[in-house]
Amino acid sequence: MIKFSKLIITIFLLLLIIITYLSFIGVETKRFNNQIEAKIKKINKNLSIELNEVKIILDPLKFKLKIKTLGPKLKNQNKVIEIENIKTQISLGSLLKDQFSVENLEISTKSIIIKDLISFIRASYNKPELYILETIIKKGYLIADLSFEFNEDGKIKNNYEIKGFIKDTDLSILEKYNVNKANLIFNYKQNNLELNDIQLFLNNLNFFSDEIFIKKLNNEFLVNGNFNNKKIDLDNKFLELFSNLFLKKLKVEKILFSSKNIFSFKLNNKFQFKDFDITSSIEVDNLLIENNYKLKSIFPKIKKKLNLSNHKLKIVYNQKNLRINGNGSILIQNENDYIDYQVSKKKEIISFDTSLKINQNPLNINFLNYGKDINKQTTIKLRGSKNKDNKIKINELLIKEENNKIEIKDLILNNKLQVVDLNKIDLNYLDKEKQKNSLTIIKKNKKYLIKGLYFNANSFIDNLLFEDEKETIILANNQSAIIDIEKVRLDKDFELKKLYGNLVFKNQKLINGKLAGNFANEKKLEFSVTSNGDTKATTLFMDYAEPIVNRYKFIKGFDEGILDFYSTKIGDESISTLKIYDFKLKELPALTKILTLASLQGIADILSGEGIRFDEFEMNFKNKKSTLTIDEIYAIGPAISILMDGYVEKNKTISLRGTLVPATTINKFIGSLPVLGKLLVGSKTGEGVFGVSFKIKGPPKELETTVNPIKTLTPRFITRTLERIKKN
């Protein structure tokens, strides 16, 4: 019994020693090489492996054998990949049953050149995407651990796993986008690829990501994750690389920013993107944009380059919908202003809601004669949308400066920024002349009612008289308006107590209308436009001519006078007559020069002193495009009479010729007429018929004036003088 016990103990100790040895040290053999090679073939029939002896270690707890081989070589045709080691497990139960079976396979690679690995795979799977990948990858290294499990039939289960890391990888895409020093950890399992701790340089700019997930769904890949960047300084050379992708209409010259981004998208096997979603939080330290907008009339000191600083943006893009929220400083002129903006795009409609606070910078709205107080804050609020036809709907445009308010509601503009429709305009402000303006324009029964207490029309009249018609067209459709304003200021001296009437516009032009107004002392203003086909007739009568005549800077010291104007326009040519009655001139440089050259100093002194009175001025002229043709200008007065004609090419050339005759000469000539002369001027005689002919020609700022004495009046001058006498 004792001997039996000793035997049992001895056997137990031997088994324990064997188990311990096998568990910690193991044994080496080539017995299982064939089985391992067969399992490699199960992965891919083109694969083969060159094995050394394998080491076997017992796992007594799991009743399995652990098999490991070092330094094998994996071959695919003539391509070779060196392996660090291969591990597998064999069930002891299968050995006892003489049913040798490998349950799993674990492969750990050495550091592999990525291009070599792609070439190795292409030997069996020569797909276009692998060729593209091999082309764009310039260098880089990969170390991976591969884990496979086999079912009872010896087939690979779909729960295999590949993990490892990529180091110092360089890529070049389209020779424009260079990725350098890319490092990441990866884990692939059950059609899911997880990337972690990603760091790379894109065109020498550092980006990093905590995690990116790639999941295969049928023939597509679902990609989601995040990427971030610390402060990046980009110049226009770098930004040109992305201009076609993101900045087609906006020329950004420089940007300094940091960002945090969460994204997702789907990618098919042809590298086509869809369902792209991204949420970005961006901090812009500095953004320099080239100014391609002609806004000098609104922002007088606008810079050639706009500068945005300290902006915080949130951008959300999904399913072709875009939303941008942001705020920060903006340098449009000399001082920083503050802007807050919300922009969204849904399908083909762009909506916007913007607020701009202007501090110590100017702001002008010329056609309203509005100018911001440089020392006061003005807020501009703009809310609206733009559709696929490029029509812009302004739900609200508000300009607010203390007690000044300009508000427009429901304004629709076409792609030429012309007014298609509007609901209401409310004007309540002091203009540049410190004059009160209180006016409302409201749409009522398809017509616009322009009604108010005060309106300073001084600047508005200047625009009508002197501005290019093409620059003042703001109406796109046919419109009509009813005017009812209590007080209308024409200039600093003249004011209408009432202005009322109606106007009709067609094809951007005024075609019909009547306006009437009352000055003090029962004086009147009457204006009318009538159209018949291509013919348009315009009339203007004013008991005071000064509000119109005084606007022509070359005429100074104009006083009194009644104005009567008539014009007929056929096509692009107008034929007009302007008459002014009973007025006085105190200064007219061109006339002064003619009188001086003609040695008529006495009359010149009157002109510069108390002024020369004229009984009548009449001008008959034609206007076509940029050329004004003067058929005749005739002015007669107690001191002198003038007759002239010529032409004016806008901003180019003035060419005038005429005759100037003192009143004494005219009286002498008329007095010499039989019977009629004695009746008109008596028997008084003078020095004989005398006057001067003159020419004025040259560019507007370099006019040359010449005079020549004459002894005989022209028949035309005589005829006009007699007509005047007869009329009187």
C-alpha positions in Angstrom: 0.0 0.0 0.0 2.8 2.4 0.9 4.6 1.5 -2.3 1.4 2.1 -4.4 1.0 5.5 -2.7 4.5 6.4 -3.5 4.0 5.4 -7.1 0.9 7.5 -7.3 2.6 10.5 -5.8 5.6 10.0 -8.1 3.4 9.9 -11.2 1.5 12.9 -10.0 4.7 14.9 -9.5 5.9 13.8 -12.9 2.7 15.0 -14.5 2.9 18.2 -12.5 6.4 18.8 -13.7 5.5 18.0 -17.3 2.4 20.2 -17.2 4.5 23.0 -15.6 7.2 22.6 -18.2 4.7 22.6 -21.0 2.8 25.5 -19.6 5.8 27.8 -19.1 8.6 26.5 -21.4 6.9 24.4 -23.9 8.3 22.3 -26.7 9.3 23.0 -30.3 8.1 20.8 -33.2 7.2 20.9 -36.9 4.3 18.6 -36.4 1.6 21.3 -36.7 3.1 23.2 -39.7 0.9 21.5 -42.2 -2.2 22.4 -40.3 -1.1 26.1 -40.0 -0.3 26.2 -43.7 -3.7 24.8 -44.5 -5.5 27.5 -42.4 -3.5 30.2 -44.2 -4.9 28.8 -47.5 -8.4 29.1 -46.0 -7.8 32.8 -45.8 -6.7 33.1 -49.4 -5.8 30.2 -51.8 -3.0 32.3 -53.3 -1.3 32.6 -49.9 1.5 30.4 -48.7 3.7 30.5 -45.7 7.2 29.6 -44.9 7.4 28.3 -41.3 10.2 27.5 -38.9 9.6 25.1 -35.9 6.6 26.0 -33.8 6.6 26.2 -30.1 3.8 24.5 -28.1 2.7 25.7 -24.7 0.0 24.0 -22.6 -3.0 25.9 -21.3 -4.2 23.4 -18.6 -7.0 25.6 -17.4 -8.6 25.8 -20.8 -7.5 22.3 -21.8 -5.8 23.7 -24.9 -2.4 23.9 -26.6 -1.0 27.3 -27.5 1.1 27.1 -30.7 3.5 29.9 -31.7 6.0 30.3 -34.5 8.5 33.2 -34.9 9.8 34.8 -38.1 7.6 33.1 -40.7 7.3 34.6 -44.3 3.9 35.1 -46.0 4.1 34.7 -49.7 1.7 35.8 -52.5 3.1 34.8 -55.8 6.4 36.6 -55.9 5.5 39.1 -53.1 6.8 38.4 -49.6 5.7 39.9 -46.3 7.8 39.2 -43.2 5.8 38.2 -40.1 6.8 38.7 -36.5 4.9 35.7 -35.2 1.9 33.4 -35.7 -0.2 32.1 -32.8 -3.0 29.5 -32.7 -4.8 27.2 -30.2 -5.7 23.5 -30.5 -8.2 21.7 -28.3 -6.8 18.8 -26.4 -10.1 17.1 -26.8 -9.7 17.1 -30.6 -6.2 15.5 -30.2 -7.5 12.8 -27.9 -10.2 12.1 -30.5 -7.6 12.2 -33.3 -9.5 15.1 -34.8 -6.8 17.7 -35.0 -8.4 21.1 -35.4 -7.1 24.7 -35.3 -9.6 27.0 -33.5 -8.0 30.3 -34.2 -5.1 32.1 -35.9 -3.3 35.2 -34.7 -0.7 36.9 -36.9 1.5 39.8 -35.8 3.5 41.6 -38.5 6.8 43.3 -38.4 7.0 46.9 -39.5 5.8 46.8 -43.1 6.2 49.4 -45.8 2.6 50.3 -46.7 3.3 50.4 -50.5 4.7 46.9 -50.2 1.6 45.7 -48.4 -0.7 47.2 -51.0 1.4 45.6 -53.7 1.1 42.3 -51.9 -2.7 42.5 -51.7 -3.0 43.6 -55.3 -1.3 40.3 -56.3 -4.7 38.7 -55.5 -7.1 41.6 -55.4 -6.1 44.0 -58.2 -9.0 46.5 -57.8 -8.9 50.1 -59.0 -9.2 51.6 -55.6 -6.0 49.7 -54.5 -4.1 51.1 -57.5 -5.3 54.6 -56.6 -4.3 54.0 -53.0 -0.8 52.7 -54.0 -0.4 55.8 -56.3 -1.2 58.5 -53.7 0.8 56.9 -50.8 4.4 58.0 -51.1 5.8 56.4 -47.9 4.7 55.1 -44.5 4.9 52.1 -42.2 2.3 49.8 -40.7 2.4 47.2 -37.9 -0.7 45.0 -37.5 -2.2 42.2 -35.5 -4.6 39.9 -37.3 -6.9 37.5 -35.4 -9.1 34.8 -37.1 -11.5 32.2 -35.7 -12.5 29.0 -37.5 -15.8 27.1 -37.3 -16.1 23.3 -37.1 -15.9 23.1 -40.9 -12.6 25.0 -40.9 -14.1 28.1 -42.4 -13.2 31.6 -41.1 -15.8 33.2 -38.9 -16.9 36.8 -39.7 -15.6 38.0 -36.4 -12.0 38.3 -37.5 -10.1 41.4 -36.2 -7.2 43.5 -37.6 -5.6 46.1 -35.4 -2.4 48.1 -35.3 -1.0 51.5 -36.1 0.3 53.5 -39.1 3.3 55.7 -38.7 5.0 58.5 -40.7 2.8 58.2 -43.7 2.9 60.7 -46.6 0.2 61.0 -49.3 -0.2 63.2 -52.3 -3.7 63.8 -53.8 -3.9 65.4 -57.3 -0.4 66.9 -56.7 -2.2 69.7 -54.7 -3.1 68.2 -51.4 -0.2 66.8 -49.5 -0.6 64.7 -46.3 2.6 64.3 -44.2 3.5 62.5 -41.0 0.2 60.8 -40.7 0.0 58.7 -37.5 -3.0 56.7 -36.2 -4.2 53.6 -34.4 -6.7 51.3 -36.2 -8.9 48.4 -35.3 -11.0 46.5 -37.9 -13.7 44.1 -36.8 -16.9 42.8 -38.3 -16.9 45.4 -41.1 -16.2 48.2 -38.6 -13.0 50.2 -38.8 -12.1 52.4 -35.9 -9.3 55.0 -36.2 -7.9 56.7 -33.0 -5.3 59.2 -32.1 -5.0 60.6 -35.6 -2.4 63.2 -36.3 -1.4 64.6 -39.7 -0.2 67.6 -41.6 -2.2 68.7 -44.6 -0.1 71.0 -46.8 2.0 71.6 -43.6 -1.0 72.4 -41.5 -1.6 70.3 -38.4 -4.9 68.4 -37.9 -5.8 65.8 -35.3 -8.7 63.6 -34.4 -9.7 61.6 -31.4 -11.7 59.0 -33.3 -13.1 58.2 -36.8 -15.4 55.2 -37.4 -15.9 53.5 -40.8 -18.6 50.9 -41.2 -19.4 48.9 -44.3 -23.1 48.8 -45.3 -23.7 46.8 -48.4 -21.7 48.5 -51.1 -21.2 51.7 -49.1 -19.1 52.8 -46.2 -20.5 54.9 -43.4 -17.9 57.3 -42.0 -18.3 59.4 -38.9 -16.0 61.0 -36.3 -14.3 64.2 -35.5 -11.3 66.3 -36.5 -9.9 69.4 -35.0 -7.2 71.9 -35.6 -5.4 74.4 -33.5 -4.7 77.9 -34.8 -3.9 77.7 -38.5 -2.7 80.7 -40.6 -3.6 80.3 -44.3 -2.6 82.7 -47.1 -4.3 83.1 -50.5 -1.8 80.6 -52.1 -3.1 77.8 -49.9 -6.7 78.9 -50.1 -6.6 78.8 -53.9 -6.4 75.0 -53.5 -9.9 74.9 -52.0 -11.5 77.8 -53.8 -13.3 75.5 -56.3 -14.7 73.5 -53.4 -15.9 76.1 -50.9 -15.1 79.6 -52.0 -16.2 80.0 -55.6 -17.5 83.6 -55.3 -15.6 84.8 -52.3 -11.9 85.6 -52.6 -10.3 85.1 -49.2 -6.8 86.3 -49.0 -5.8 85.2 -45.5 -7.4 83.4 -42.5 -6.2 82.6 -39.0 -8.6 80.1 -37.3 -9.1 77.1 -35.1 -11.9 74.6 -35.3 -13.7 71.5 -33.8 -15.7 69.4 -36.2 -18.0 66.4 -36.0 -18.9 64.8 -39.3 -20.4 61.8 -41.0 -20.8 60.8 -44.7 -21.3 57.8 -47.0 -18.7 56.7 -49.5 -19.3 54.2 -52.3 -16.7 51.9 -53.9 -16.2 54.6 -56.6 -15.1 57.1 -54.0 -18.3 59.2 -54.4 -19.6 61.1 -51.4 -23.2 61.4 -50.2 -25.2 62.2 -47.1 -22.5 64.5 -45.9 -23.2 65.9 -42.4 -20.9 68.2 -40.4 -21.1 70.4 -37.3 -18.3 72.8 -36.9 -17.4 75.2 -34.1 -14.9 77.7 -35.5 -13.0 80.6 -33.9 -11.7 83.1 -36.5 -8.9 85.3 -35.2 -8.5 87.1 -38.5 -10.1 86.8 -42.0 -9.1 89.0 -44.9 -11.5 89.2 -47.8 -11.0 91.1 -51.1 -13.9 93.6 -51.5 -15.6 93.1 -54.9 -18.7 95.0 -54.0 -19.3 98.6 -55.2 -20.6 100.1 -51.9 -18.7 103.3 -51.7 -21.9 105.4 -52.0 -23.1 103.7 -48.8 -19.8 103.3 -47.0 -17.7 106.3 -48.1 -14.5 105.1 -46.6 -14.8 101.5 -47.5 -11.6 99.6 -47.8 -10.4 97.5 -50.7 -10.1 94.6 -48.3 -12.6 93.6 -45.5 -11.2 92.3 -42.3 -13.2 90.1 -39.9 -11.7 89.4 -36.4 -12.6 87.5 -33.2 -15.5 85.7 -34.9 -17.2 82.7 -33.4 -19.1 80.6 -35.9 -21.2 77.5 -35.7 -21.8 75.7 -39.0 -24.2 72.8 -39.4 -24.5 71.1 -42.8 -26.8 68.1 -43.4 -28.9 66.7 -46.2 -28.1 69.7 -48.5 -29.2 72.1 -45.7 -26.7 74.6 -44.4 -26.9 76.8 -41.3 -24.3 79.3 -40.2 -24.4 81.4 -37.0 -21.7 83.8 -36.2 -20.7 87.1 -34.7 -17.6 89.3 -34.3 -15.8 92.5 -35.4 -15.7 93.6 -39.0 -13.5 96.3 -40.4 -15.3 97.8 -43.4 -14.0 101.4 -43.1 -11.6 103.0 -40.7 -13.0 101.6 -37.4 -14.2 98.2 -36.3 -18.0 97.6 -36.4 -19.8 94.6 -34.9 -21.8 92.1 -37.0 -24.1 89.2 -36.0 -25.4 86.9 -38.7 -27.5 83.8 -39.3 -27.5 82.2 -42.7 -29.3 79.1 -43.7 -29.8 77.2 -47.0 -32.6 74.7 -47.5 -32.9 73.2 -50.9 -32.4 76.2 -53.1 -33.6 78.9 -50.8 -31.1 81.0 -48.8 -32.4 82.8 -45.7 -30.5 85.4 -43.8 -30.9 87.5 -40.6 -28.1 90.0 -40.0 -27.4 92.8 -37.7 -24.6 95.3 -38.2 -23.8 97.9 -35.5 -21.8 100.8 -37.0 -20.0 103.0 -34.5 -17.6 105.7 -35.5 -17.9 105.2 -39.2 -20.0 107.0 -41.8 -23.1 105.7 -43.5 -24.9 107.3 -46.5 -28.2 106.7 -48.3 -27.8 109.3 -51.0 -31.3 109.2 -52.6 -32.8 109.9 -49.2 -30.1 112.5 -48.3 -29.4 110.5 -45.1 -26.0 110.5 -43.4 -25.2 108.9 -40.1 -23.9 111.0 -37.2 -20.2 109.8 -36.9 -20.4 109.9 -33.1 -23.6 107.9 -32.8 -24.2 104.2 -33.2 -26.4 103.0 -36.0 -27.9 99.5 -36.3 -28.8 97.9 -39.6 -31.0 94.9 -39.4 -31.6 92.8 -42.5 -33.9 89.8 -42.6 -35.0 88.0 -45.8 -34.4 85.2 -48.3 -33.1 84.5 -51.8 -34.8 81.9 -54.0 -33.5 79.8 -57.0 -34.5 82.6 -59.4 -32.2 85.0 -57.5 -35.2 87.0 -56.4 -34.5 88.6 -53.0 -37.3 89.1 -50.5 -36.5 91.5 -47.7 -38.9 90.8 -44.9 -37.4 93.6 -42.9 -34.7 96.3 -43.4 -34.3 98.5 -40.4 -31.8 101.4 -40.0 -32.0 102.8 -36.5 -30.0 105.7 -35.1 -31.5 107.1 -31.8 -34.6 108.9 -33.0 -33.9 108.3 -36.7 -35.6 105.3 -38.3 -35.8 104.0 -41.9 -37.8 100.8 -42.2 -38.8 98.7 -45.2 -41.0 95.7 -45.0 -41.8 92.9 -47.5 -39.6 94.3 -50.3 -39.0 92.0 -53.3 -36.0 92.6 -55.6 -35.1 90.9 -58.9 -31.6 89.7 -59.8 -30.8 93.3 -61.0 -31.7 94.6 -57.5 -34.8 96.4 -59.0 -38.0 96.7 -57.0 -40.6 94.2 -58.0 -42.9 94.7 -55.1 -43.0 96.1 -51.5 -45.5 96.4 -48.7 -44.4 99.4 -46.7 -41.7 102.0 -46.2 -41.6 104.1 -43.1 -39.2 107.1 -43.1 -38.7 109.2 -40.0 -35.3 110.9 -39.8 -33.2 114.1 -39.9 -31.3 114.3 -43.2 -27.9 115.8 -43.9 -29.4 119.3 -44.0 -30.9 118.7 -40.5 -34.4 118.7 -42.1 -37.2 116.6 -40.7 -38.5 113.8 -43.0 -41.7 112.0 -42.0 -43.0 109.9 -44.9 -44.8 106.6 -45.4 -45.1 104.5 -48.5 -47.7 101.8 -48.3 -49.2 99.5 -50.9 -53.0 99.8 -51.1 -55.2 98.3 -53.7 -52.3 97.6 -56.1 -51.2 101.2 -55.8 -48.7 102.9 -53.6 -49.8 105.7 -51.3 -47.0 108.1 -50.5 -48.2 110.2 -47.6 -46.5 112.2 -45.0 -46.0 115.4 -43.0 -42.5 116.5 -44.2 -40.2 115.7 -47.0 -37.0 117.5 -48.0 -36.8 117.1 -51.8 -33.6 119.2 -52.3 -31.3 116.3 -52.9 -34.0 114.3 -54.7 -34.4 117.1 -57.3 -30.6 117.2 -57.8 -30.6 113.5 -58.5 -33.4 113.9 -61.1 -31.6 116.7 -62.8 -28.0 115.6 -62.8 -27.7 111.9 -62.2 -27.5 109.3 -64.9 -30.9 107.8 -65.6 -29.6 104.3 -65.7 -28.2 104.6 -62.1 -31.5 105.8 -60.8 -33.8 103.1 -62.1 -35.1 101.0 -59.2 -38.5 99.8 -60.5 -38.8 96.5 -62.3 -42.5 96.3 -62.8 -45.3 98.7 -63.8 -46.3 100.7 -60.7 -48.5 103.7 -59.9 -48.4 106.0 -56.9 -50.6 108.6 -55.2 -48.8 111.5 -53.6 -50.1 113.4 -50.6 -47.5 115.3 -48.6 -48.2 118.2 -46.3 -44.9 120.1 -46.7 -42.2 119.6 -49.3 -38.9 121.5 -49.1 -37.4 122.3 -52.5 -34.3 124.1 -51.2 -33.2 126.2 -48.3 -35.5 129.1 -49.3 -38.6 127.5 -50.9 -41.2 125.2 -49.5 -44.4 123.8 -50.9 -47.3 123.8 -48.4 -48.9 120.9 -50.2 -47.9 118.5 -52.9 -50.5 116.1 -54.3 -51.1 114.1 -57.4 -50.4 110.7 -59.0 -47.6 109.1 -61.0 -47.7 106.0 -63.3 -44.5 104.0 -64.2 -44.2 101.5 -67.0 -41.0 99.6 -68.1 -39.0 101.5 -65.4 -40.1 104.9 -66.8 -42.6 107.6 -65.7 -45.3 107.6 -68.4 -48.2 109.5 -66.9 -48.8 111.7 -63.9 -49.8 115.1 -62.5 -48.4 116.9 -59.5 -49.5 120.2 -58.0 -48.3 122.2 -55.1 -48.7 125.6 -53.5 -46.1 128.1 -52.4 -46.7 131.0 -50.1 -48.6 134.0 -51.5 -50.8 131.8 -53.7 -47.9 130.9 -56.0 -48.1 127.5 -57.7 -46.2 124.5 -59.1 -47.7 122.3 -61.7 -46.1 119.2 -63.3 -47.6 116.8 -65.8 -46.5 113.8 -67.9 -48.7 112.3 -70.6 -47.8 109.5 -73.0 -49.3 108.2 -76.2 -47.5 105.3 -77.7 -43.8 106.2 -78.1 -44.5 109.9 -77.5 -44.2 111.4 -74.1 -45.0 115.1 -73.2 -43.7 116.7 -70.0 -44.6 120.1 -68.7 -43.4 122.1 -65.6 -44.7 125.5 -64.5 -43.4 127.2 -61.4 -44.1 130.7 -60.1 -40.7 130.6 -58.6 -37.8 129.6 -61.0 -35.1 129.8 -58.4 -35.4 126.3 -56.9 -34.5 124.9 -60.3 -32.2 127.5 -61.8 -30.0 127.9 -58.7 -28.9 124.3 -58.9 -26.8 125.1 -62.0 -23.5 126.1 -60.4 -22.4 128.3 -63.3 -25.4 130.6 -62.7 -24.9 132.7 -59.6 -27.1 135.4 -58.2 -30.2 134.3 -60.0 -33.3 136.2 -58.5 -37.0 136.0 -59.1 -38.4 134.7 -62.3 -41.2 132.4 -63.5 -40.3 129.1 -65.1 -42.3 127.4 -68.0 -40.9 124.1 -69.4 -42.3 121.9 -72.2 -40.8 118.8 -73.7 -41.8 116.1 -76.1 -39.9 112.8 -76.3 -40.2 110.4 -79.2 -38.0 107.3 -78.8 -34.7 108.3 -77.4 -34.8 111.9 -78.6 -36.5 114.8 -76.8 -37.4 118.3 -78.1 -37.8 120.9 -75.4 -38.5 124.5 -74.7 -37.5 126.3 -71.5 -38.8 129.8 -70.8 -38.0 132.0 -67.8 -39.7 135.4 -67.4 -38.8 138.6 -65.5 -35.6 137.6 -63.7 -32.3 139.2 -62.7 -28.7 137.9 -62.9 -25.9 139.2 -60.6 -23.1 136.9 -61.7 -22.5 134.8 -64.8 -18.7 134.1 -65.5 -19.1 133.4 -69.2 -21.2 136.6 -69.8 -18.8 138.7 -67.7 -15.9 137.6 -69.8 -17.8 138.4 -73.1 -18.7 141.9 -71.8 -15.1 142.5 -70.7 -13.6 141.4 -74.0 -16.1 143.5 -75.9 -15.1 146.6 -73.8 -18.7 146.9 -72.4 -17.3 147.5 -68.9 -20.3 149.6 -67.9 -22.7 146.7 -68.4 -20.2 144.3 -66.8 -20.2 146.5 -63.7 -24.0 146.4 -63.5 -23.8 142.5 -63.8 -21.5 142.3 -60.9 -23.3 145.0 -58.9 -27.1 145.2 -58.7 -27.4 142.7 -61.5 -28.8 142.7 -65.1 -32.6 142.3 -65.5 -34.0 140.1 -68.3 -37.6 140.3 -69.4 -37.5 136.9 -71.1 -35.2 133.9 -71.6 -36.1 131.2 -74.1 -34.1 128.0 -74.9 -35.1 125.5 -77.6 -33.0 122.4 -77.6 -32.9 118.7 -78.5 -31.4 115.9 -76.3 -30.4 112.6 -77.7 -28.2 110.2 -75.7 -25.3 112.2 -74.4 -25.6 115.2 -76.8 -27.6 118.3 -76.2 -28.2 120.3 -79.4 -29.2 124.0 -78.8 -31.3 125.3 -81.7 -31.6 128.7 -80.1 -31.2 130.6 -76.9 -32.7 134.1 -76.8 -32.6 136.4 -73.9 -33.8 140.1 -74.0 -33.7 142.7 -71.3 -33.3 146.5 -70.7 -29.5 146.3 -70.8 -28.6 143.6 -73.3 -30.0 141.0 -75.6 -28.4 137.7 -76.5 -29.0 135.1 -79.3 -27.0 131.9 -79.5 -26.9 128.3 -80.6 -24.6 125.3 -80.4 -24.2 121.9 -78.7 -23.0 120.2 -75.5 -21.4 116.7 -75.4 -21.8 115.5 -71.8 -18.5 115.8 -69.9 -16.6 116.3 -73.2 -17.1 119.5 -75.3 -19.1 122.7 -75.1 -19.5 124.6 -78.4 -21.6 127.8 -78.5 -21.8 130.8 -80.8 -23.9 133.9 -80.6 -24.6 137.6 -80.8 -24.7 140.1 -77.9 -26.2 143.5 -78.5 -26.5 146.3 -75.9 -30.0 147.9 -75.5 -28.8 151.2 -76.8 -27.9 149.6 -80.1 -31.3 147.9 -80.4 -33.1 151.1 -79.6 -31.0 152.9 -82.3 -31.8 150.2 -84.8 -35.5 150.2 -84.0 -35.6 154.0 -84.0 -34.2 154.0 -87.5 -37.2 152.1 -88.8 -39.7 154.2 -90.7 -42.8 155.2 -88.6 -42.4 152.2 -86.3 -39.2 153.5 -84.9 -40.6 156.8 -83.9 -43.6 155.2 -82.3 -41.5 152.8 -80.2 -38.4 154.8 -79.2 -39.0 158.4 -80.4 -36.5 160.4 -82.5 -33.5 159.6 -80.4 -30.3 158.7 -82.3 -27.2 156.8 -81.2 -23.8 155.9 -82.4 -25.0 153.5 -85.0 -25.7 149.8 -85.0 -23.1 148.0 -82.8 -22.8 144.6 -81.1 -20.4 141.6 -80.7 -20.4 138.1 -82.0 -18.8 135.5 -79.7 -17.7 131.8 -79.5 -17.4 129.6 -76.5 -15.7 126.3 -77.0 -13.7 123.6 -75.3 -13.9 121.1 -72.4 -16.1 122.2 -69.5 -13.1 123.2 -67.4 -11.0 124.7 -70.2 -13.4 126.9 -72.1 -12.0 129.4 -74.5 -14.0 132.6 -75.3 -13.5 134.9 -78.4 -15.4 138.0 -79.4 -15.6 140.1 -82.6 -17.4 143.5 -83.1 -20.2 143.7 -85.6 -21.9 146.6 -87.3 -24.8 144.8 -88.7 -27.4 142.7 -86.8 -28.2 139.3 -88.3 -31.7 138.9 -89.8 -32.4 136.2 -87.3 -31.7 138.6 -84.4 -33.8 141.3 -85.9 -36.7 138.8 -86.5 -36.6 137.6 -82.9 -36.5 141.2 -81.6 -39.5 142.3 -83.6 -41.4 139.2 -82.5 -40.8 140.2 -78.9 -41.9 143.8 -79.6 -45.0 142.5 -81.4 -45.9 140.2 -78.5 -45.5 142.9 -76.0 
